[in-house]
Amino acid sequence: MAELIPHLNDRSTRPDPNGSSAGDDGQNADIQVALNRVTHDINNPLAIISGNAQFLLELSQALDLDPDIVKPIEDIEEASQRLANMVSQLSALSEIARRDGLTGDGV
């Protein structure tokens, strides 16, 4: 993520509002690669966290555990779903940039 921040703050990597491409295509491609890496690197541990939280919730129901124990597990599951939605939005943004040719790959 840290490698993405300088590119986002650099105005030369942003498209020109008049329609011409501002900045270096290589920098835009770097942003694409960094964004893909960030979403991939977050998705894998997030899937583990979410899956384990779901398992613990099912187990807590089967064992009829105290709600004071269940609530933190529910919080973890809800937070993991929020993060999954954010990662999905980042992936969609990356796809839009690729499709619109903002990444210098000519597509």
N, C-alpha and C positions, 0 to 999 in steps of 0.2 A: 504494500500500500504506500509506503514511504516513497518508492520510486515513481508513483503515479502523481503525487501531490505537486512536485515542481512543474510537471507538464500542464496540470490543470490551472496553475497560477500564471503560467506563461501565456500572455495574450497572443503571441505569435503562432500558437498552435490552434487558435480558435478560428472558425470560418469567418470570412469577411461578410458583414451584413449585405454588401452589394453583390454577393454571389461569387466573387472570386475567392480562390483558396489562399488564405493567409497562413504563412508559416511553412515549415518544412514537412514534406510528406513523410520523411523518416521519423520525425517526432510524433506525428499522428499514428504511424504504425507502432511506435514504441508505446504509446498510450493504449492502443488496442491490445498489444501483447501483455502489458502490465494489468490491464483490466481483466483479461481472460485468466491470467495467473491468480489474481486476487480472488475472483469468484470461485475458481477451482480449489484454491487452497483453503478457502473458508467452507465451501460446501462439504468437503470430506469429513472434517471433524464435527461439523454441524449435524451431519447425518447420524453420526455415532451418538452425539449428545441427545438428539431428538429420539432416536430409536431406543436408547437406554431409558430415557424419561418415560416413554410410552410403555416400555416393559415394566418399569417400576410402578407406574400407575395401575396397570392391569394386576400386578402382583399385590399391590396394596388393597385393591378391591377384593381380590380372592382371599386375602388374609384378614380383611376387615380391620385395617390399621387405623390408628387414631388420626383424626383430621389434622392435628398439629404436625404430623409426619407427612401427610399427603399434600398439604398446601405448598410446601417448598418444591415438591416434585412437579406439581401443576404449574408453579411459577417458571420452573426451568423449561417445561414443555411449551408454555406460552411464549417465553422469550425466544426459544429456538424457532418457533413458527414466525415470529416477527423478523428475526434475522434471515430466515429462509426467504421471506417475501422481499427483503432488501437485496439479497443476493440475486433473486430472480429479476428485480428491477435493474440491477447493474448489468446482468446478462442481456436483458432486452435493450438497454442503452448501447451496449457494445455491438449488438446485432444491427441496430439502427445506424450507428456510425459506420459499420462495415458496408451495409447496404447502400447508404448515401454517399459512399466514396470518401468519407472523411478520414480514412486511415491510410490512404495512399496505395491501397492494393488494386486500384483500378476497377473494382466491382461496383 
